[in-house]
Amino acid sequence: MMKAPIQLLLNSISVTQWCRHESSKAIPWKKGDSGKGRNHEAEMSRCSTSFWLLFKGYLPTISTTTSVTSVPATLPMNNCTEKEFVCQASGHCIQMIQKCDFRPDCSDKSDESACVMEVCDFEDKDLCGWHQPALEQMSGNYSILFTKTFKWQLGRGANLYPEEEQHCPLTDHTTCTEEGWYLFADSSNGEFGDTADIATPVISLTGPRCKIIFWNHMNGSTIGSLEVLYKNSNKTSKLWIQSGSQGPQWNRAEVFLGIRSNFQVIFRTKRGVSYMGDVAVDDITFEDCSPLLISDKPCTSEEFMCANKYCIPKNNLCDFVNDCEDNSDESPSICSTSIGHCNFEFDFCGWKQDENDDFDWHLRTSNTAKLGTGPATDHTLQEPSGHYIFIKSSFFQLPGQKARISSPVLSRKNKNCKIIFYYHMYGAHIGSLIIYQRTTLKHEKTLLNLTGNQGNYWQRKALTLSGDGEEDFQVVFEGIAGQGPKDGIALDDLTFSRECLPSQEFLPAEPPGLPPT
């Protein structure tokens, strides 16, 4: 039974009408302004008052979940088993793994009603299914101390006090106005090192190209960190991390999920040393996350039929993504013929370090990396233990120095050949990544030149190569060291498309015939 909330009568109490930030600058606090500013509780936590009032009992429960369609107490007549989900309107039975998979299977969409929404902009104060497990565990023991808990909450620029825009977003990302809502963790609450988690409900199944795209705002002198975690049963692994101030703007990020089942996504923020740095997120999107459907039609000439009868574009073969859900599109029997096919889990796979550069590319995992240098995971395995190749500035590598790797030699007859790769270039003082097509006579043509911060996530790039009919050629990746000791360039999952032809001069000789008997 719900206990009646206690009414706090503050009007009859004389309270100091001026309060101070930790910076000691006085700001006005208007009595009765509990609905303005971040909220009444957050501002009290920043103010210096002569007393706290602690009441025994229960305060109203604060909802941390979205207002979704509730499941009726009485379901329609059905023959569903305990392992099946009952559609609310029709009583139709679907497999439980079809619940919360980003594809409505019930006519009334009830199988997706208590799930995280595909797109969430937090407008209308809607959390879209995201919830805070730690707060739910506290729901029976609320006290005034709850207001000082470091937690996620909704906010907007219109509610900020003067100078708070220096460490909290003045506008949201969706509407770019002060009236737009976003999700943030108020660092005026809690202590240094406190963490706050907000999680999705359990997601049953995702498709091969599934990824999360979101916008984050991390500005302030004492910003902590923001992580994206994957939780399955008792295992929790880190997919993405960012720490420190990133400037006064909203920054885009994306996290590849791929095929996963029965898991949750968690946004975790860690508080910095003071209130001068709030972490905020907005416009969270789950893109291309619905599972594959087997088509009734046969695969076209432009498609590959997977072992499980799915049809996928042939361009997706051997690109280090499990498009078929059974990995048959990444089978060694198919991909072994691809030139330069390398995930760097063991070695450089035929890619060669240039002897005339200044330093070398190195194999690395994120497990061995220092915080703030390089990606949180590799691209192949999406795990901190996965390998990629990496360069960064250091005491030994000065800004402007170059590291090069070159591919196996390709035929001059190539016409529709492509080099496909994934890169990660993140940091305020990042250097450059330049890709060349170099002929056997050392003539070079620039295919791509990337300089500066490209975002804190792996990005895919495909470049078209064409031979001139006269000279065989190679592809060269050149990394140039930047100014920042923490900023580096990472490469992973390099391959040439299946149309690419190797140089005839470098093909192995024909095996000798069998000796006469």
TORPA-786664 format. One line per field, with one value per residue (C-alpha): x, y, z. Coordinates in Angstrom, 3 decimals. Layout:
px: c(X,...)
py: c(Y,...)
pz: c(Z,...)
This chain:
px: c(0.000,1.356,2.171,0.803,3.464,4.589,3.889,6.841,5.715,8.643,6.650,6.455,10.200,12.599,15.317,18.282,17.330,20.866,23.040,26.533,28.071,31.291,32.954,31.681,29.754,26.419,23.295,19.666,17.416,13.740,11.481,8.845,10.966,11.167,10.103,12.719,16.411,17.762,15.275,14.742,16.709,19.740,20.060,19.754,22.638,24.792,23.666,25.090,22.220,22.362,20.335,18.787,15.375,15.217,11.810,11.079,8.715,8.224,8.363,6.556,8.247,10.004,9.380,12.566,10.942,9.022,5.253,4.651,1.491,0.934,0.243,-3.382,-3.995,-6.199,-4.825,-7.149,-7.940,-4.906,-3.066,0.393,2.997,5.086,7.909,5.759,4.582,0.843,-0.180,-2.509,-5.180,-5.443,-4.084,-1.740,1.394,4.896,8.290,9.674,12.826,10.570,9.741,11.883,13.748,12.957,10.381,6.655,5.324,1.945,-0.700,-1.018,2.795,2.408,5.564,7.556,5.572,7.658,11.007,13.517,12.447,14.455,14.767,14.742,15.048,13.750,11.191,7.962,10.071,9.978,12.772,11.757,12.176,15.593,15.636,17.990,18.253,20.057,17.223,14.598,16.334,16.059,12.353,11.233,13.708,13.493,14.702,15.962,19.346,17.961,18.267,22.050,22.418,24.505,22.001,20.725,17.828,16.109,17.198,17.064,18.833,15.812,16.235,19.887,21.094,23.587,26.999,25.814,26.044,29.819,29.520,26.003,24.317,22.484,20.576,19.598,20.736,17.267,15.774,18.908,16.874,16.856,13.407,14.597,15.182,18.213,19.461,22.246,23.999,24.089,27.591,26.477,25.221,27.373,31.104,34.242,34.236,30.496,28.877,25.358,23.909,20.894,19.953,17.624,15.199,16.475,16.803,16.006,17.829,19.513,20.528,24.014,24.341,22.888,24.571,23.792,24.195,24.021,25.138,27.077,27.996,31.014,32.208,33.773,37.019,36.301,34.451,34.626,33.881,31.098,30.988,28.695,28.488,27.045,25.510,24.536,23.625,26.492,28.986,29.483,31.933,32.970,32.121,32.991,34.562,35.272,36.773,37.655,36.260,35.300,34.350,31.069,29.398,27.394,29.577,28.401,29.327,28.343,28.816,28.567,26.493,25.924,24.149,23.554,20.818,19.252,21.319,21.112,22.897,24.060,25.229,27.538,28.958,31.556,31.593,34.684,36.297,33.751,30.408,32.094,31.297,27.969,27.774,24.743,23.401,20.669,19.114,19.925,19.133,19.258,19.935,19.364,18.765,15.848,16.883,17.082,14.002,14.137,12.656,10.117,11.904,15.134,18.365,19.140,22.354,23.605,23.019,24.727,22.650,23.799,23.909,20.732,18.971,19.203,20.067,22.668,24.366,27.516,29.316,28.977,31.027,34.301,33.965,34.431,30.719,28.543,25.759,24.401,24.012,25.787,29.114,28.849,29.569,32.888,33.842,37.582,36.631,35.244,37.458,40.827,40.960,40.568,43.864,45.186,42.399,43.573,41.984,45.387,44.462,47.764,49.997,50.074,48.826,51.075,50.958,54.541,56.146,57.847,61.627,61.966,59.568,60.295,58.621,56.290,52.661,52.216,49.746,47.786,44.739,42.648,43.377,46.971,46.166,46.213,42.942,42.237,44.461,42.721,39.459,37.834,37.651,38.900,36.488,36.589,35.583,34.201,36.201,38.990,41.109,40.817,43.806,44.268,47.256,48.026,50.349,50.560,52.856,55.359,58.781,60.215,57.805,57.831,54.921,55.062,56.968,55.481,54.695,53.751,52.441,51.937,49.671,50.510,51.016,47.885,47.495,47.557,44.436,42.169,39.062,36.424,38.747,38.154,40.147,37.858,39.015,37.980,39.737,39.580,40.997,40.069,41.727,42.134,45.676,45.392,47.699,46.812,45.948,46.782,46.071,48.076,47.979,51.662,52.920,55.894,57.907,57.018,54.512,51.974,48.360,46.514,43.210,42.216,43.575,42.066,43.444,42.351,39.652,37.234,35.164,35.471,34.240,35.244,34.317,34.157,35.657,35.748,38.001,37.912,41.185,41.921,45.045,46.481,47.186,50.931,52.128,51.107,50.452,50.088,47.967,49.925,48.546,50.554,50.014,51.479,52.054,50.163,50.855,49.037,50.686,47.284,46.007,46.505,45.330,44.035,43.310,41.508,39.901,41.661,40.705,40.476,37.164,36.784,37.020,40.631,43.291,46.764,49.844,50.689,54.371,53.888,51.703,53.258,54.813,52.918,53.761,55.987,54.334,54.467,57.604,57.060,56.459)
py: c(0.000,3.427,5.579,9.107,11.704,14.062,17.731,20.011,23.436,25.718,28.935,29.410,28.942,31.838,30.857,32.924,34.358,34.538,31.520,31.006,28.805,27.013,29.849,32.164,34.355,35.360,34.663,35.336,32.485,33.338,31.759,29.580,29.094,25.326,24.728,27.015,26.477,22.957,22.155,23.287,20.398,20.830,24.505,23.867,21.443,24.260,26.785,27.333,27.364,27.199,23.988,20.931,19.567,15.751,14.147,10.494,8.842,8.557,11.223,10.720,8.242,9.945,8.167,7.236,5.439,6.570,6.693,3.637,1.683,-0.378,-4.077,-4.740,-6.945,-9.242,-10.507,-11.624,-15.300,-17.064,-20.357,-18.902,-20.737,-19.183,-18.778,-16.712,-13.096,-12.370,-9.495,-7.325,-6.576,-9.887,-12.542,-13.594,-15.453,-14.483,-15.759,-13.984,-13.027,-10.935,-8.647,-5.484,-6.173,-2.850,-4.548,-4.544,-8.087,-7.481,-5.538,-3.134,-2.900,-4.028,-6.145,-2.906,-0.764,-1.384,-1.142,1.559,3.785,3.803,7.590,9.703,13.495,13.880,16.478,16.532,15.260,11.733,9.282,6.872,3.760,4.601,4.056,4.288,0.949,2.505,4.984,2.263,0.346,3.463,3.971,2.666,4.731,8.292,11.082,14.597,12.993,11.702,15.219,15.071,11.823,12.072,10.966,11.512,13.938,16.011,19.607,22.562,25.855,27.907,26.524,27.489,30.134,32.828,31.431,27.805,27.694,27.561,23.916,22.863,23.116,26.369,24.789,21.217,19.472,18.690,22.178,24.269,26.399,27.025,25.412,22.043,19.171,16.929,14.377,15.416,14.449,17.358,17.479,19.815,16.579,13.700,13.520,13.052,9.628,8.957,7.239,7.422,4.777,4.990,1.818,0.427,-2.378,-5.754,-5.748,-9.213,-9.149,-6.717,-6.907,-7.039,-3.301,-2.038,0.993,3.734,7.338,10.045,13.591,14.466,17.718,17.713,21.204,22.506,22.614,19.500,17.205,13.524,10.853,9.271,5.579,3.383,-0.144,-3.440,-5.698,-9.316,-11.471,-10.872,-9.598,-5.878,-4.601,-1.130,-0.116,3.593,6.151,9.873,11.955,15.578,18.777,18.559,22.191,24.161,22.357,19.155,16.338,13.365,9.815,6.362,2.881,-0.247,-3.043,-5.550,-8.790,-9.145,-10.785,-10.340,-7.336,-3.783,-0.601,1.611,5.227,5.707,9.051,9.623,12.851,15.087,16.855,19.713,20.923,22.695,20.086,18.436,15.593,15.694,13.535,14.140,12.604,8.932,6.802,3.037,2.820,-0.281,-2.407,-4.642,-8.275,-9.676,-11.101,-14.057,-12.936,-15.006,-14.013,-15.606,-13.630,-11.412,-11.489,-8.568,-10.455,-13.251,-16.041,-16.797,-20.318,-19.512,-18.315,-14.590,-12.368,-9.619,-7.261,-8.762,-5.553,-6.612,-9.780,-10.004,-6.554,-7.783,-7.353,-10.420,-9.423,-12.969,-13.494,-16.846,-15.393,-17.237,-13.931,-13.757,-17.394,-18.008,-20.109,-16.912,-14.228,-15.977,-14.786,-11.118,-9.235,-7.487,-8.881,-8.088,-7.606,-7.310,-9.852,-11.697,-9.785,-7.371,-10.000,-8.977,-5.220,-3.929,-1.185,1.409,1.477,5.142,6.675,8.119,5.523,2.498,1.560,-0.733,-3.460,-2.513,-3.335,-0.902,-2.999,-1.784,1.811,4.741,6.562,9.134,7.599,5.820,3.864,1.964,-1.217,-2.534,-2.654,-6.384,-7.817,-4.660,-5.668,-3.912,-7.032,-6.763,-5.586,-2.677,-0.665,2.732,5.726,8.689,11.556,10.870,11.851,9.745,10.852,14.572,16.421,16.058,12.794,10.028,6.316,4.316,0.853,-0.429,-3.086,-6.066,-5.085,-4.903,-5.271,-2.332,-3.864,-3.109,-1.051,-1.532,-2.255,-0.717,-0.434,-0.721,0.182,1.557,4.463,6.252,9.782,11.511,14.349,18.117,17.922,14.953,14.750,13.545,10.335,10.335,7.431,7.194,5.039,4.451,2.847,0.518,3.487,5.458,7.818,8.760,9.938,11.143,9.313,10.802,13.366,13.556,16.095,16.872,15.455,13.187,12.031,9.494,6.437,3.988,5.141,3.108,4.335,2.788,4.304,3.374,2.353,2.239,1.097,3.106,0.017,0.664,0.218,-2.054,-0.213,-0.358,1.493,3.348,4.519,7.421,8.614,11.959,12.635,15.574,17.925,16.076,13.253,11.626,11.958,9.124,7.502,3.918,1.619,-1.710,-4.236,-3.403,-5.290,-4.944,-5.760,-9.135,-7.517,-6.478,-8.305,-9.043,-8.217,-11.035,-10.495,-11.323,-14.395,-17.658,-19.768,-22.744,-25.925,-28.294,-31.277,-34.694,-36.676,-39.530,-42.901)
pz: c(0.000,-0.966,2.063,1.977,1.192,3.936,3.273,3.962,5.156,4.427,4.059,7.806,8.261,7.922,5.445,4.276,0.891,-0.475,-1.145,-2.517,-5.156,-4.373,-6.268,-3.486,-5.914,-4.391,-6.425,-5.508,-4.485,-4.750,-2.180,-3.800,-6.911,-6.511,-10.091,-11.550,-11.916,-12.071,-9.327,-5.767,-4.315,-6.580,-5.741,-2.006,-2.336,-3.692,-1.096,2.322,4.833,8.589,8.956,7.258,8.149,8.191,8.345,8.923,6.516,2.783,0.121,-3.181,-5.462,-8.348,-11.617,-13.482,-16.389,-19.404,-19.408,-21.539,-22.110,-18.988,-19.270,-18.317,-15.306,-17.397,-20.700,-23.506,-23.925,-25.363,-25.666,-25.092,-23.054,-20.299,-22.804,-25.164,-25.093,-25.277,-27.555,-25.475,-28.076,-29.910,-27.562,-30.355,-29.194,-30.260,-29.167,-26.120,-28.053,-30.315,-27.394,-27.299,-30.550,-32.295,-34.579,-33.654,-34.065,-32.394,-34.290,-31.341,-30.900,-27.287,-27.603,-27.929,-25.464,-22.324,-24.132,-24.872,-27.749,-30.976,-30.900,-27.742,-27.636,-24.032,-25.083,-23.041,-20.100,-21.529,-20.598,-23.400,-21.267,-19.806,-16.026,-13.049,-11.173,-8.193,-7.587,-7.866,-5.101,-2.909,-3.623,-0.229,1.776,0.517,2.768,2.230,1.543,-1.752,-3.128,-2.743,-4.668,-7.834,-10.487,-14.005,-14.422,-17.072,-17.550,-19.923,-20.419,-19.348,-15.825,-15.376,-12.973,-14.084,-15.092,-14.931,-18.724,-18.232,-17.200,-18.255,-21.709,-22.335,-25.242,-26.040,-29.217,-30.617,-30.823,-30.208,-27.800,-24.058,-23.870,-25.194,-22.771,-22.325,-19.802,-17.448,-14.214,-11.774,-10.290,-7.489,-5.924,-4.711,-4.147,-6.215,-7.898,-7.481,-10.480,-11.905,-14.240,-16.527,-18.402,-21.015,-20.247,-21.486,-25.285,-26.668,-30.007,-32.388,-36.040,-37.607,-38.332,-35.051,-33.494,-30.992,-32.075,-29.440,-28.695,-25.561,-23.833,-21.507,-20.637,-17.438,-15.527,-13.451,-15.849,-14.908,-17.523,-19.578,-20.505,-22.584,-21.181,-22.381,-19.725,-20.317,-17.297,-14.871,-17.451,-17.986,-20.605,-21.721,-25.300,-25.269,-22.932,-22.925,-20.133,-19.464,-20.930,-24.622,-25.170,-24.999,-27.932,-28.408,-29.794,-31.849,-30.869,-32.023,-30.592,-32.727,-31.186,-33.986,-33.156,-29.422,-27.356,-23.909,-22.867,-21.586,-22.619,-19.765,-19.778,-16.789,-15.716,-13.015,-11.035,-11.107,-8.163,-7.970,-9.304,-12.257,-14.876,-15.717,-18.245,-20.562,-23.405,-25.967,-29.082,-28.419,-31.474,-31.997,-35.752,-37.953,-34.863,-35.870,-36.543,-40.057,-41.761,-44.134,-47.440,-49.370,-52.574,-53.840,-53.611,-56.595,-58.618,-56.511,-53.267,-51.390,-49.853,-46.322,-44.946,-43.023,-46.234,-45.513,-48.485,-48.040,-50.537,-52.016,-51.107,-47.459,-47.938,-46.006,-44.392,-40.785,-39.961,-39.306,-41.714,-42.047,-38.270,-38.724,-39.966,-43.277,-45.074,-43.197,-43.740,-44.352,-47.403,-48.972,-47.482,-47.823,-51.434,-50.390,-50.640,-47.543,-45.369,-41.817,-38.383,-36.634,-33.967,-34.520,-36.945,-39.893,-42.405,-45.300,-44.692,-44.454,-42.385,-44.602,-44.148,-45.073,-42.538,-39.063,-36.822,-36.970,-36.479,-33.454,-32.541,-29.432,-27.322,-25.304,-22.217,-22.349,-23.323,-20.936,-20.292,-22.973,-25.663,-28.508,-28.723,-25.840,-27.958,-31.268,-34.202,-34.957,-31.599,-29.976,-26.916,-24.964,-25.544,-29.350,-31.406,-33.804,-35.021,-33.522,-33.554,-31.195,-30.313,-27.556,-26.343,-29.179,-31.927,-32.582,-34.219,-37.997,-38.035,-40.183,-39.892,-42.999,-43.838,-47.372,-48.855,-51.049,-54.702,-56.858,-60.608,-62.987,-64.612,-61.627,-62.423,-59.701,-56.806,-53.347,-50.151,-47.089,-43.582,-40.189,-38.489,-35.126,-34.792,-31.575,-29.661,-29.649,-31.073,-33.426,-36.431,-39.946,-41.765,-45.481,-47.859,-51.080,-54.186,-54.993,-58.184,-58.392,-59.733,-56.577,-58.189,-55.509,-55.745,-52.615,-52.094,-48.734,-46.275,-42.786,-40.310,-36.772,-34.525,-36.436,-33.439,-30.649,-32.569,-35.275,-38.789,-41.996,-45.240,-48.722,-51.421,-55.098,-56.752,-60.454,-62.234,-65.114,-67.199,-67.086,-63.498,-60.640,-57.394,-53.609,-51.050,-48.355,-44.988,-43.602,-40.026,-38.993,-35.296,-33.805,-30.906,-28.114,-26.132,-25.532,-29.088,-31.553,-34.772,-34.909,-37.870,-37.908,-40.274,-43.523,-46.688,-50.440,-52.112,-53.796,-57.251,-56.625,-58.626,-57.244,-59.287,-61.678,-60.985,-57.325,-57.701,-56.483,-59.179,-60.540,-58.613,-60.557,-62.190,-60.639,-61.517,-63.998,-62.472)
